[in-house]
Amino acid sequence: MSSRRSRATTVSEEEINELISRLQTLLPNAGRRGGNQASATKLLKETCNYIKSLHREVDDLSDRLSDLMATMDQNSPGAEIIRSLLR
């Protein structure tokens, strides 16, 4: 790493700890750890896995919505409600 880059991107250990703490609060299983603070590496891996699971869930919900819309009368009030929610 160049010295120019390291000077421009210096982040204190305190700032990193604060960001890790914030990230930990966003994960759904963070409260189940019994107060033990996970390592930053473990927390980042868990975060990546959680984001991947959210992507899978969005894909699944999108497929289910497409299937639902395919079975509905496109002029029905229900179809209009769904279209308005997607705007």
Buried (B, 14 or more C-beta within 10 A) or exposed (E): EEEEEEEEEEEEEEEEEEEBEEBBEEBEEBEEEEEEEBEBEEBEEBBEEBEEEEEEEEEEEEEEEEEEBEEEEEEEEEBEEBEEEEE
